[in-house]
Amino acid sequence: MNSMKNQETNLIDTIVSFCKRRGFIFPGSEIYGGLANSWDYGPLGVELKNNIRQEWWKRFVHQRQDMVGIDAALIMNPKVWEASGHLKEFSDPLIECKKCHHRFRADQITSKDCPDCKGELTNSRQFNLMLKTFLGPAQDKASEVFFRPETAQAMFVNFKNILDTSRQRLPFGIAQTGKAFRNEITPGNFIFRTREFEQMEIEYFVRESEWQTSFEYWLEQMRQWLRHLGVKKWHEVEIPEADRAHYSKRTVDIEYDYPFGKKELYGLAYRGDFDLKNHMEKSGQDLRYTDPETKEQFLPHVIEPTFGLDRSVLVALLEAYHEDQAPTTEEGETEKRVVMKFPKWMAPVKVAIFPLVKNNPEIVAKAKGVYDVLKMNFVCQYDESGSIGKRYRRQDEIGTPYCITVDFDTLKRSGNITVRDRDTMKQEKVKIKNIASFIAKKTS
């Protein structure tokens, strides 16, 4: 049992090391000793992250008539956070060690002593998670502002603008992706909990009488997205009233079995009319919806599906990582083969192109020609270094679904190239003129 636990715990260390070695995710500011729990997405990581974000946007915005998107400012008028309750309610319980002065979230400490030095702990107090800064040359109370701790409030603040410009009718939603900031007491576990992160969020506006139906509908939509992301198993946890956020009338957390324990991945909340009502009262602006047929005026209620983008990347990496044994020589010797089995739409690189040999100008020219055609529509890599087997292994390790080899057969009238599948390792012949449509069909 303990060996199984150690194996699971070691997986996160394996993923962290793998991500740095292969250019997915680097420690932030590393040449200066880093910054606590700060991470930078490398060449492959940014492609992976962009693919997830773009697929989410396509699925939940472009392919729906009842959804529009916005991209709002990171810094908003502080009155927004006063109206939303964040300045008063957005906090975690904090305790501090009197000896080493390390700080911890009180709800994550099970002992009476400091877990680091066994010193005495202080009583719990609330610590606001808003990340503060100043606008303008003066650093006083009047110039104090906050980086947004969530993307939701901009969608509520822009509700009237959306109504006036998009001609949407209930039910409809507003979607946004982007950065949020929380001054977490104890960030950690790689990119699971960071002070700077990205959300993909929807505020879906409905009549009060329809909220339960809409809630179940969006829960099913989230399940379908999880399957599309490649997640095989998750947990849906009904959050009791005492543990819900101050605005929520119902919350379901979608939790995942990370190597460091079962923790939240996504969340679905019924916010009622809390946000629109408070912003209408504090701003003095009429944020009611007018039914175009009955002329009835009312504040819509809101269903909020929230998707963490960085956590989506982490789960995608954990689900994709596979190790197996593969033959490497004609004698049948084997070595560990690392394969990132991303869903093909998600893979950072879609196709790699190899000349069979690099000392034949005709084969090299043909291979570069294939690369030039495919790079117009796909993220590609051209590789002529090392044996074909080693080149396959490099591409398997970063999750490239297809590898194309241009060989002597290609130079003949048939014009065939060899396409190798990452997951099955099977090869098939495809004519050069058909290769772009072949890759498009396989990776879409």
C-alpha positions as CSV (number, residue, x, y, z in Angstrom):
1,M,0.0,0.0,0.0
2,N,2.8,2.4,0.9
3,S,4.7,1.6,-2.3
4,M,1.6,2.4,-4.3
5,K,1.3,5.8,-2.5
6,N,4.9,6.6,-3.1
7,Q,4.5,5.7,-6.7
8,E,1.6,8.1,-7.0
9,T,3.4,10.9,-5.1
10,N,6.5,10.4,-7.3
11,L,4.3,10.9,-10.5
12,I,4.1,14.6,-9.8
13,D,7.9,14.9,-9.5
14,T,8.2,12.9,-12.7
15,I,5.8,15.3,-14.5
16,V,7.6,18.4,-13.1
17,S,10.9,17.1,-14.3
18,F,9.5,15.9,-17.7
19,C,7.9,19.3,-18.3
20,K,11.1,21.2,-17.8
21,R,13.2,18.7,-19.8
22,R,10.9,18.7,-22.8
23,G,9.9,22.4,-22.8
24,F,6.4,22.3,-21.4
25,I,6.7,24.3,-18.2
26,F,9.7,25.9,-16.5
27,P,10.1,27.3,-13.0
28,G,9.5,31.1,-13.1
29,S,12.5,33.5,-12.9
30,E,14.8,30.4,-12.5
31,I,18.1,32.1,-13.2
32,Y,17.4,34.4,-10.2
33,G,16.5,31.5,-7.9
34,G,12.9,31.4,-8.9
35,L,9.8,32.9,-7.3
36,A,7.6,30.9,-4.9
37,N,5.3,28.7,-7.0
38,S,5.7,30.7,-10.2
39,W,5.7,28.8,-13.5
40,D,6.4,29.8,-17.1
41,Y,4.9,27.8,-20.1
42,G,7.6,26.8,-22.6
43,P,7.3,26.3,-26.3
44,L,5.3,23.0,-26.1
45,G,3.4,24.1,-22.9
46,V,2.1,27.3,-24.5
47,E,0.8,25.2,-27.5
48,L,-0.9,22.7,-25.2
49,K,-2.5,25.5,-23.2
50,N,-3.6,27.4,-26.2
51,N,-5.1,24.3,-27.8
52,I,-7.2,23.6,-24.6
53,R,-8.3,27.2,-24.4
54,Q,-9.2,27.4,-28.1
55,E,-11.1,24.1,-28.0
56,W,-13.1,25.3,-25.0
57,W,-13.9,28.6,-26.7
58,K,-14.9,26.8,-29.9
59,R,-17.1,24.4,-28.0
60,F,-18.8,26.8,-25.6
61,V,-18.9,30.0,-27.6
62,H,-18.5,29.6,-31.4
63,Q,-20.7,26.5,-31.6
64,R,-23.5,28.0,-29.6
65,Q,-26.1,30.7,-30.5
66,D,-26.8,31.4,-26.9
67,M,-23.3,32.5,-25.9
68,V,-21.1,35.6,-26.4
69,G,-17.6,36.3,-25.2
70,I,-15.8,39.2,-23.6
71,D,-12.2,40.0,-22.7
72,A,-12.2,42.5,-19.7
73,A,-9.5,44.4,-17.9
74,L,-7.5,42.7,-15.2
75,I,-7.9,45.8,-12.9
76,M,-11.4,47.1,-12.2
77,N,-12.8,49.9,-10.1
78,P,-12.5,48.9,-6.4
79,K,-16.2,49.5,-6.0
80,V,-16.8,46.4,-8.0
81,W,-15.1,44.3,-5.3
82,E,-17.0,46.1,-2.6
83,A,-20.4,45.3,-4.3
84,S,-19.4,41.7,-5.0
85,G,-18.5,41.1,-1.4
86,H,-14.9,40.2,-2.1
87,L,-13.4,42.9,0.1
88,K,-15.3,41.6,3.0
89,E,-15.8,37.9,2.4
90,F,-12.9,36.7,0.1
91,S,-10.6,35.3,2.7
92,D,-9.0,32.1,4.1
93,P,-8.3,31.2,7.8
94,L,-4.6,32.0,8.6
95,I,-2.4,30.7,11.4
96,E,1.3,31.5,12.0
97,C,4.0,29.8,13.9
98,K,5.4,31.9,16.7
99,K,8.8,30.3,16.4
100,C,9.6,30.1,12.6
101,H,6.9,32.5,11.5
102,H,5.7,30.2,8.7
103,R,2.1,30.7,7.7
104,F,-0.5,28.1,6.9
105,R,-4.2,27.8,6.1
106,A,-5.8,26.8,9.3
107,D,-8.2,24.4,7.6
108,Q,-5.2,22.4,6.2
109,I,-3.4,21.9,9.5
110,T,-4.4,18.8,11.6
111,S,-1.9,19.1,14.4
112,K,-1.7,21.7,17.2
113,D,2.0,22.4,16.5
114,C,3.8,23.9,13.5
115,P,4.4,21.1,10.9
116,D,7.8,22.6,10.1
117,C,9.4,23.2,13.5
118,K,6.9,22.0,16.0
119,G,6.6,25.5,17.4
120,E,3.4,27.0,18.9
121,L,0.7,28.2,16.5
122,T,-1.3,31.4,16.8
123,N,-5.1,31.5,16.8
124,S,-6.8,31.6,13.4
125,R,-7.6,34.9,11.7
126,Q,-9.1,35.7,8.4
127,F,-6.6,36.7,5.6
128,N,-8.0,38.5,2.5
129,L,-6.8,36.9,-0.8
130,M,-7.1,40.0,-2.9
131,L,-3.8,41.0,-4.6
132,K,-3.4,44.8,-4.0
133,T,-1.5,47.3,-6.1
134,F,-1.7,51.1,-6.8
135,L,-2.6,53.1,-9.9
136,G,-0.8,56.3,-10.6
137,P,2.3,57.9,-8.8
138,A,0.8,58.1,-5.3
139,Q,0.7,55.0,-3.1
140,D,-2.2,55.9,-0.8
141,K,-5.7,54.7,-0.1
142,A,-7.2,56.7,-2.9
143,S,-5.0,55.0,-5.6
144,E,-5.4,51.5,-4.1
145,V,-6.8,48.9,-6.6
146,F,-6.8,45.1,-6.9
147,F,-6.0,42.5,-9.5
148,R,-9.2,40.6,-10.2
149,P,-9.5,37.4,-8.2
150,E,-11.9,35.9,-10.7
151,T,-13.2,36.6,-14.2
152,A,-16.9,36.6,-13.2
153,Q,-17.5,40.2,-12.0
154,A,-16.6,41.8,-15.4
155,M,-19.4,39.7,-17.0
156,F,-21.9,41.0,-14.5
157,V,-20.6,44.6,-14.7
158,N,-20.9,44.4,-18.5
159,F,-24.4,42.7,-18.5
160,K,-26.2,45.8,-19.7
161,N,-23.7,46.5,-22.4
162,I,-24.1,42.9,-23.7
163,L,-27.9,43.2,-23.6
164,D,-27.8,46.5,-25.6
165,T,-25.4,45.3,-28.2
166,S,-25.9,41.6,-28.8
167,R,-29.7,41.3,-28.7
168,Q,-29.5,38.1,-26.7
169,R,-32.6,36.7,-25.1
170,L,-32.9,34.5,-22.0
171,P,-31.5,32.0,-21.5
172,F,-28.0,33.1,-22.7
173,G,-24.5,33.2,-21.4
174,I,-21.4,35.3,-21.3
175,A,-18.0,33.6,-21.5
176,Q,-14.5,34.8,-20.7
177,T,-11.0,33.3,-20.4
178,G,-8.1,35.1,-18.7
179,K,-5.8,35.7,-15.8
180,A,-7.0,35.9,-12.2
181,F,-4.9,36.6,-9.1
182,R,-5.2,35.3,-5.5
183,N,-2.7,36.0,-2.7
184,E,-2.8,32.3,-1.6
185,I,-1.4,31.5,1.8
186,T,0.0,28.2,0.8
187,P,0.3,27.8,-3.0
188,G,1.9,24.5,-4.2
189,N,1.6,21.2,-6.0
190,F,3.1,22.4,-9.3
191,I,0.5,24.4,-11.3
192,F,-2.4,23.2,-9.2
193,R,-2.5,26.2,-6.9
194,T,-0.7,29.4,-7.9
195,R,-1.2,33.0,-7.2
196,E,-1.5,33.8,-10.9
197,F,-3.7,31.5,-12.9
198,E,-6.1,31.3,-15.8
199,Q,-9.8,30.6,-15.7
200,M,-12.3,29.7,-18.4
201,E,-15.7,30.8,-17.1
202,I,-19.3,31.2,-18.0
203,E,-22.1,33.2,-16.5
204,Y,-25.4,31.7,-17.8
205,F,-28.5,33.9,-17.2
206,V,-31.8,32.2,-16.7
207,R,-35.3,32.8,-15.1
208,E,-35.4,31.9,-11.5
209,S,-37.9,29.1,-12.2
210,E,-35.5,27.5,-14.7
211,W,-32.3,27.4,-12.5
212,Q,-32.5,23.7,-11.5
213,T,-33.0,22.5,-15.1
214,S,-30.1,24.7,-16.3
215,F,-27.9,23.6,-13.4
216,E,-28.3,19.9,-14.4
217,Y,-27.8,20.8,-18.1
218,W,-24.5,22.5,-17.4
219,L,-23.3,19.7,-15.1
220,E,-23.8,17.4,-18.1
221,Q,-21.9,19.8,-20.4
222,M,-19.0,19.8,-18.0
223,R,-19.0,16.0,-17.9
224,Q,-18.9,15.9,-21.7
225,W,-16.0,18.4,-21.7
226,L,-14.1,16.2,-19.2
227,R,-14.4,13.2,-21.5
228,H,-13.2,15.3,-24.4
229,L,-10.2,16.4,-22.3
230,G,-9.3,12.8,-21.9
231,V,-10.3,12.5,-18.2
232,K,-11.5,9.0,-17.4
233,K,-12.6,9.4,-13.8
234,W,-13.7,12.3,-11.5
235,H,-15.8,12.9,-8.5
236,E,-18.9,15.2,-8.2
237,V,-19.2,16.6,-4.7
238,E,-22.3,18.4,-3.5
239,I,-21.1,21.2,-1.2
240,P,-23.1,21.7,2.0
241,E,-24.5,25.2,2.7
242,A,-22.0,25.9,5.5
243,D,-19.0,25.4,3.1
244,R,-20.4,27.2,0.1
245,A,-19.2,30.6,-1.1
246,H,-21.3,33.5,0.3
247,Y,-23.0,34.0,-3.1
248,S,-23.9,30.4,-3.8
249,K,-27.2,28.7,-3.3
250,R,-25.9,25.4,-4.7
251,T,-22.4,24.3,-5.6
252,V,-21.1,21.1,-7.1
253,D,-17.3,20.7,-7.1
254,I,-15.8,18.4,-9.7
255,E,-12.8,16.7,-8.0
256,Y,-9.9,14.7,-9.5
257,D,-7.5,12.2,-8.0
258,Y,-4.2,14.0,-8.3
259,P,-1.0,12.3,-7.1
260,F,-1.2,14.6,-4.0
261,G,-4.8,13.8,-3.2
262,K,-8.4,14.3,-4.3
263,K,-8.9,18.0,-4.9
264,E,-11.0,20.4,-6.9
265,L,-10.7,20.6,-10.7
266,Y,-13.8,22.6,-11.8
267,G,-16.9,24.0,-10.1
268,L,-20.5,24.6,-10.9
269,A,-22.4,27.2,-8.8
270,Y,-25.9,28.7,-8.7
271,R,-25.4,32.3,-7.8
272,G,-29.0,33.4,-7.8
273,D,-29.4,37.1,-8.5
274,F,-26.8,38.0,-5.9
275,D,-24.3,39.8,-8.3
276,L,-26.7,41.7,-10.5
277,K,-28.7,42.8,-7.5
278,N,-25.7,44.1,-5.6
279,H,-24.2,45.9,-8.7
280,M,-27.5,47.5,-9.4
281,E,-27.9,48.8,-5.9
282,K,-24.3,50.0,-5.6
283,S,-23.9,51.5,-9.1
284,G,-27.5,53.0,-9.4
285,Q,-27.7,51.5,-12.9
286,D,-30.8,49.5,-14.0
287,L,-29.5,46.0,-14.7
288,R,-32.9,44.3,-15.1
289,Y,-33.8,42.2,-18.2
290,T,-36.9,43.2,-20.1
291,D,-38.8,40.4,-21.8
292,P,-39.3,41.5,-25.4
293,E,-42.7,39.9,-25.6
294,T,-44.3,40.4,-22.2
295,K,-42.3,43.5,-21.3
296,E,-41.8,42.0,-17.8
297,Q,-38.7,43.4,-16.1
298,F,-36.6,41.3,-13.6
299,L,-33.1,40.4,-12.6
300,P,-32.0,37.0,-14.1
301,H,-30.5,34.3,-12.0
302,V,-27.1,32.9,-12.8
303,I,-25.6,29.4,-13.3
304,E,-21.8,29.6,-13.3
305,P,-19.6,26.8,-14.7
306,T,-16.0,27.5,-13.9
307,F,-13.0,25.7,-15.5
308,G,-9.4,26.2,-14.4
309,L,-7.2,26.3,-17.4
310,D,-3.9,25.6,-15.6
311,R,-5.6,22.7,-13.8
312,S,-6.9,21.5,-17.1
313,V,-3.3,21.5,-18.4
314,L,-2.1,19.6,-15.3
315,V,-4.8,16.9,-15.6
316,A,-4.2,16.6,-19.3
317,L,-0.5,15.9,-18.6
318,L,-1.3,13.4,-15.8
319,E,-3.8,11.6,-18.0
320,A,-1.5,11.5,-21.1
321,Y,1.7,10.3,-19.4
322,H,2.4,6.7,-20.2
323,E,5.5,4.5,-19.9
324,D,5.9,1.2,-21.7
325,Q,8.6,-1.0,-23.1
326,A,9.4,-0.8,-26.8
327,P,12.0,-2.6,-29.0
328,T,15.0,-0.5,-30.0
329,T,17.2,-2.9,-31.9
330,E,16.9,-5.6,-34.4
331,E,17.9,-8.1,-31.7
332,G,14.7,-7.1,-29.8
333,E,16.3,-5.2,-27.0
334,T,13.9,-2.9,-25.2
335,E,14.0,0.4,-23.3
336,K,11.4,2.5,-21.5
337,R,9.3,4.4,-23.9
338,V,7.6,7.6,-22.6
339,V,4.4,8.5,-24.6
340,M,2.2,11.5,-24.0
341,K,-1.1,10.1,-25.3
342,F,-2.9,13.5,-25.6
343,P,-6.2,13.5,-27.5
344,K,-5.1,14.3,-31.0
345,W,-6.8,17.7,-31.1
346,M,-4.8,18.7,-28.0
347,A,-1.3,17.6,-29.0
348,P,1.1,20.6,-29.1
349,V,2.7,19.3,-32.3
350,K,0.4,17.6,-34.7
351,V,2.9,16.1,-37.2
352,A,6.7,15.6,-37.5
353,I,8.4,15.2,-40.9
354,F,11.6,13.1,-41.3
355,P,13.8,12.5,-44.3
356,L,14.9,8.9,-44.1
357,V,18.5,10.0,-44.6
358,K,20.0,13.5,-44.5
359,N,22.7,13.0,-47.0
360,N,20.4,12.5,-50.0
361,P,19.5,16.0,-51.4
362,E,16.4,14.7,-53.2
363,I,14.9,13.1,-50.1
364,V,15.8,16.1,-48.0
365,A,14.2,18.5,-50.5
366,K,11.1,16.4,-50.7
367,A,10.8,16.2,-46.9
368,K,11.2,20.0,-46.6
369,G,8.5,20.4,-49.3
370,V,6.1,18.3,-47.3
371,Y,7.0,20.4,-44.2
372,D,6.4,23.6,-46.0
373,V,2.9,22.4,-47.1
374,L,1.8,21.2,-43.7
375,K,3.2,24.0,-41.6
376,M,0.5,26.3,-43.2
377,N,-2.2,24.5,-41.3
378,F,-0.6,22.5,-38.5
379,V,2.1,22.9,-35.9
380,C,4.9,20.8,-37.3
381,Q,8.5,19.8,-36.6
382,Y,11.1,18.9,-39.1
383,D,13.8,16.5,-37.8
384,E,16.7,14.9,-39.6
385,S,18.9,14.2,-36.6
386,G,19.6,10.6,-35.4
387,S,18.1,7.3,-36.4
388,I,14.4,7.0,-37.3
389,G,13.8,5.1,-34.1
390,K,15.2,7.9,-32.0
391,R,13.3,10.5,-33.9
392,Y,10.1,8.5,-33.2
393,R,10.9,8.3,-29.5
394,R,11.4,12.1,-29.3
395,Q,8.0,12.7,-30.9
396,D,6.2,10.1,-28.8
397,E,7.6,11.8,-25.7
398,I,6.0,15.2,-26.6
399,G,2.7,13.5,-27.8
400,T,3.0,14.1,-31.6
401,P,0.2,12.0,-33.1
402,Y,1.8,11.4,-36.5
403,C,5.3,11.1,-37.9
404,I,5.9,11.2,-41.7
405,T,9.0,9.7,-43.3
406,V,10.1,10.6,-46.8
407,D,12.1,7.7,-48.2
408,F,13.3,6.3,-51.6
409,D,9.9,5.1,-52.4
410,T,8.7,8.7,-52.3
411,L,11.0,9.6,-55.1
412,K,9.4,7.0,-57.4
413,R,6.2,7.7,-59.4
414,S,4.0,6.5,-56.6
415,G,4.9,9.5,-54.5
416,N,4.0,7.6,-51.3
417,I,5.2,8.8,-47.8
418,T,5.0,6.7,-44.7
419,V,2.8,7.9,-41.9
420,R,3.3,6.4,-38.4
421,D,0.7,6.5,-35.6
422,R,1.9,7.4,-32.1
423,D,-0.5,5.1,-30.2
424,T,-0.5,2.0,-32.3
425,M,3.0,2.5,-33.9
426,K,1.4,1.2,-37.1
427,Q,2.5,2.6,-40.5
428,E,0.6,3.3,-43.6
429,K,1.4,4.7,-47.0
430,V,-0.2,8.0,-48.1
431,K,0.3,9.9,-51.3
432,I,1.9,13.3,-50.9
433,K,-1.0,15.1,-52.6
434,N,-3.4,13.7,-50.0
435,I,-1.3,14.2,-46.8
436,A,-2.8,17.6,-45.7
437,S,-6.4,16.3,-45.8
438,F,-5.3,13.0,-44.1
439,I,-3.7,14.9,-41.1
440,A,-6.7,17.3,-40.9
441,K,-9.2,14.4,-40.8
442,K,-7.1,12.5,-38.2
443,T,-6.5,15.4,-35.8
444,S,-9.8,17.4,-35.9
